Structure formats: structure tokens, C-alpha cells
């Protein structure tokens, strides 16, 4: 189960990087910069990034606990 969390976490991190790039394109447009739209998109991307990192942390902790439990049962 933790592998699914980790894969989804990395997918969310990748999606957030793409959304961050879109937001930066909004802000860096030289002809017509859209600062308000860029700030909304960047705020959403940061939320998605936090969720992805949280899923990666949870799956890593689950994996460590599983390894520790297996080593206790063998020893």
C-alpha cells in the first residue's frame, strides 16, 4: 500500500512543478503580465506540492516501520 502512496506523491510533485511553470509563464509574460492569476495558480501549486511531499513522507515512514517490525519479529 505504501508504494501507491509514494507513486501518487511523486506524481503530485511533478504536477505541481508543471503548474508552477504555468504560473510563472503568467507572471513573466512581457506583453500582458497577469499577476493576480499567477498568484492564484502559484498558491494552488504550492498546496499540491505540500500534499505530494506529505504522501512521500508518509510512505517512507510506513516503509521504515515495516522494516523495523520485520527485524523485530526475526530477532
C-alpha positions, 0 to 999 in steps of 0.5 A: 500500500505504501508504494501507491502512496509514494507513486501518487506523491511523486506524481503530485510533485511533478504536477505541481512543478508543471503548474508552477511553470504555468504560473510563472509563464503568467507572471513573466509574460512581457506583453500582458503580465497577469499577476493576480492569476499567477498568484492564484495558480502559484498558491494552488501549486504550492498546496499540491506540492505540500500534499505530494511531499506529505504522501512521500513522507508518509510512505517512507515512514510506513516503509521504515516501520515495516522494516523495523517490525520485520527485524523485530519479529526475526530477532 
